[in-house]
Amino acid sequence: MKKTVLLTRPLAMNAEDQVRFRAQGYERFYEIPLCEIKQLPITEAIKRKINAAEWIFFTSQAPVASVLAVIEKGQRPLIAVIGKKTGEKLNMFAYKVRL
């Protein structure tokens, strides 16, 4: 029987996971997106809160680009993350993860 894994993330997010699972001997993938990541607008009030924060704690890589885009010039909040991929996403924007 072929080793099989079910991937429930949005389809565009599965390529890296497939590579990792293939390396572990998985041969078949079922891709059934059971969740959707929908970016919500960042209002002026939210921008003010982002820029007032000493720390930003990301639990997903999804909002990284939009949050970093509204940080005012000269501001460098401390940043913590959950997950290696989220940390790698921050590194793409030249931000150092503190935790």
N, C-alpha and C positions, 0 to 999 in steps of 0.2 A: 504494500500500500504506500502511495506517495505521501510524504509529509506535506501537510496542507495548513495554511494559516489564513484567517479571516482578517482583512484590513478594513476598519470602519471609519477611517479618516476621509476627508474629501479627496477625490481622485488625484488631484494635482499634488497632494502631499505624500503619496505612497512610494515614489520611486526609490528614495533612500532606504526606506524600510524593506523594500523587496531585495535590495542588494544585501543588506545585513542578514535577512532571513535566508537568502540563497547560500550565503557563506556558512550558515549553520545547518545546511542540508535540506531546507524546504524547497519543494519543487513546484508546488501549485499554490496559487493565490486566488482567493475570492475577494473581490473588492465591492463592498456594499457600504457606500457612504451613509452612515447613520447620524451624522451630525454635519452642521454647516457653520462656518465661521463667517459672521457678518460684521463688517466694520461699521461702527456707529459714528456719527459725526462728532467732532470735537468742537464744542461750543466755546464762546469766549469765557464763560464761567469755568469750564473745565480747563481751558488753557491757563487761567489764573491759578487754579489749584495745582496743576502740573508744575508751574514755575515757582510756586511757593513751597513745594515739597523738598525736604532735605534728602529723602530717599525715594526711589522708585523701585517697586518690587514687581517684576514681570513673572507671571505664572505661565505665559505662553509667548511664542515668538510672533504670533499674529499681530499684536498691536505695536510692536517695537518701532517700526518705521514711522507710523503716524504720530506716536507720542514724541519721538525724538525730533520730528519735524517742527514741533511747536515750542520746543525749549528755546527760550530767549538767548540771544548771543551773549556769551560770557558766563552763562549759568552752566554748571557741571554737577548735577545732583549725583549722589552716591547711588549705585545701582546693584540690586540683588536679583537673582533669577532662580527658578526651578528648572532644571533640565539643561543638558549639554547643548542641544540645538538652539535653545533660547540664548545661551551665552555666546554661541558662535554667531548668531544673528547680530547681537550687540557688537561683537568684534568687527563685523563688516562696516559698522558706522564709527569705528575708532573710539568706542566707549569701553572702559575697563569695568569688568564685573568685580564688585568688592566682596561678595559672599557667594 
